[in-house]
Amino acid sequence: MKRRTLLSLAVFSTFLSACSDEDAPGGGSGAGGDGNRLRIPAPATSTIDPDGARRFALTLRADGRSGFFPGKVTETWGINGDYLGPVVRAKRGEKVRMAVTNRLPEASTLHWHGMRLPARMDGGPHQMIEPGATWTPEWTIDQPAATGWFHPHPHEKTAMHVYRGLAGLFLIDDPDGPELPDEYGVDDIPLIVQDKVFDGADLATGGVDSGTFGLLGDTILVNGTYRPFHQVGAELVRFRLLNASNARVYRIGFADGRRFDVVAGDQGMLERPATADRVKISPGERVEIVVRFAPGETVVMNSVGEPRKQANDIEEDDFDLVRFTAAATLEPAVKLPAALGGPAGETPPPGARVRRFELSGSEINGRDMEMSRIDEVVAAGAVEIWEIDNTTYAHNFHIHEVAFRILDVNGQPPPAYQAGPKDTVFIPKKAKVRLLVRFGPYTDPVTPYMYHCHLLRHEDKGMMGQFVVVEPGTEQLVPRTIPAGHHHD
């Protein structure tokens, strides 16, 4: 919403004074018995090259010192700062050019989760960045407005790199998109939700690579803030929720049970707003909600586990996430648009290819990930049905590059808030999910994309496969192996 009033400017000024820059600690200001002021990730700086491309520089760092708790320092990793990273933002149709420098003591990558782009630019385990090296991918943004993110994707080490603090948001703007709250930090607020375990002030890492699901923490950070609070200055506020935890699943809503409008999922806008009082998001999933506030009120955003829990399934404990207090006078809101511009629901085209995947404890179709093996070959632009049969405890499933729709879960359609385009789906214990998957135009017979469980312990144990996208009609000509150590840096 293109609104500029003295009130919104005053609120934004307060936000700027509380918000850290790219080199600031993870904890927000205002620490004390009542909590900490919610940190708002700073926008990433960029420059425009002579050819019009927008250039960003991102540095992976292992020397972070974050103030999660008053008077204490926690050693963390971060991107352009001590913990997490800045918000990268670009417009549809814009060419972006990245310079990703690795200052970690070990090799890593940076994957653009949710981005539709050529495989060589994807940042998966085939695009490793050695310590001291810089990776320079570039591509043109060719997808609708969406909330994406970026995080490391090194084979067998993703869980630890993300847990230590390497993650950030990637927002895509579309000038032709719907009119929604859009004043960053005022009525358009990102919320990166993560669970941690602390040993005093130290970030405990012992459970990251162990147990059925890996680490399930007992302490919540939101935007790197412990026990956050935030004052809102508008009647309608848009929250961009990202589950950046290693394994924990959240059912997010408000303690007073208020309802809100879901306007977007992983890959962009819904066709129309969907009213909900809880949204369930597993690791890697994003959802955008618009919430109405009344002047002077205080309400807690929280996560509440499923009323009935299955044995040996993933824990869904109850947590408070953020305490919001509304100002005495709020920026008035216009009515949300009835149509958001997202694609209408679609049915599978006649003759669509069906691919079947069986998930076990840490394998897909009975096999662990192998870097030199191509598991699937797909024609560019194909629309396929992927049937995923989870034979064991909870998993989720992320496919690189694509946008898909959930056709059904155990034969039932998904809730309305999950009916839009997605790239990550939660799959409960012993459930069967059918996805309608739309593949992009980028072809490369020797550089694969990934599909995998986004519970990071499972991914690291080998619950991942590889596919290449090729020119239609050439699928049978593509070798099913690539040379060992075949990387595009």
NORDARA-V737902 format. One line per field, one symbol per residue. phi: phi as a letter, one per 20 degrees, with the letter a starting at -180 (. if undefined). psi: psi as a letter, one per 30 degrees, with the letter a starting at -180 (. if undefined). burial: # if it has 24 or more other C-alpha atoms within 12 Angstrom, else .. A space follows every 10 residues. Layout:
phi=???
psi=???
burial=???
This chain:
phi=.ecccgffff ffffgffeff efdefffefn frfeocfgfd gffffbcdfg enfedcdcce cddfcddfdg mcddfbdbcm aeblbfeecb dgneedcdcd dedfebfbbc eefneeafgf dfnefedfdf gnecdcfbad fcafgaddbc afbffmcfgf ffffpeaaec eddcgeffec gbegndccce cedbdccddm eeffdfefdb nfdnfcedcd dclmdelecb eeccfdcedd ecedffbfdc deacfemfeb dedbdgdpff fbgdebdbce cegnfcbdcd deddgmecbd fcccfggdde fmeffcfebe dbedceffcd gfdeffffdd nfffgcdgfg mgfdddcded fbcdlmcegc fedeecccfg mfccddddde ebfgccbcdf medcdefacl ndfffgfdee fccbcecfgm eccdcdddee eedafcdeed cafeffffgf foebcccddc fgndgfeefe ccggmfcde
psi=kikjleeeee eeeeeeffkl afgllekllg kafgakkkkj kkkklllklf gfkkkkkkkk kggkjkiekk glkkkllljg aekalljkkl lkfkkkjkjj kjglgllalj kikfkjlkef gfgaffhkjl kflkkilklk jillkljalk llhkkggeee eeefgjllkj kkkjfglljl kgjkfdgjkk jjkkklkkjb fkjkgegegl lefakjlgkk kjhgkkiklk kkglekkkkj kkjglefkkk jkbkfgglll kkflaegakl elkkklfkkk klkfllkklk kklkkflkkk klkklkekkk kglkkilkkk dkkkkklekk klklkkkfkf flklkllklk gkkkkkkkka eglkhgklkj ffkjekkkkk gljlkjkjjj gblkllkkkk flklkjeljh fklllefgfa klfkkkjlkg lkkkkjkkla fkkjffjlll klkgjfeeef fgiklkllkl kkfgeffkkg llkkgjlj.
burial=#......#.. ##.##..### ########## #...###### ####...... ...####### ########## ...####### ########## ##.####### ####..#### ########## ########## ...####### ########## ########## ########## ####..#### ########## ########.. ..###.###. .######### ########## ########## ########## #####....# ########## ########## ########## ####....## #####..... ..######## #######..# #.#..#...# ##........ ......#### #####..### ########## .######### ########## #########. ...#.##### ########## ########## ########## ########## ########## .......#.. ##....###
